């Protein structure tokens, strides 16, 4: 996706009681586009978490080179968004919470 120099993009992710998520906005005036992204649950034993992106439930699967001390090492995340398989890899260590936050940002931006 190419972004024009003058295009404004903002992301607001907040943690409210019983809710984690927010919106991605770009454009201006009548050309304003919004994408909502919210956390919808996690299952540590199956290494998955769920997001709601524009109301659609998206299941994200995690596979990692290894796990150590509750962290995924160099994890790869896979999901189906709008009927298309999407995957991305992060070369870092992260817990489930980190994975959820990165998933909200990366998959939210992809959907936007």
Secondary structure, DSSP 8 states (H G I E B T S, - for coil): ----TT--EEEEEEEETTEEEEEEEES-GGG-EEEEEEEEEEETTTTEEEEEETTEEEEEEEE-SEEETTEEES-EEEEEETTEEEEEE-SSEE-HHHHHHHHHHHHHHHH-
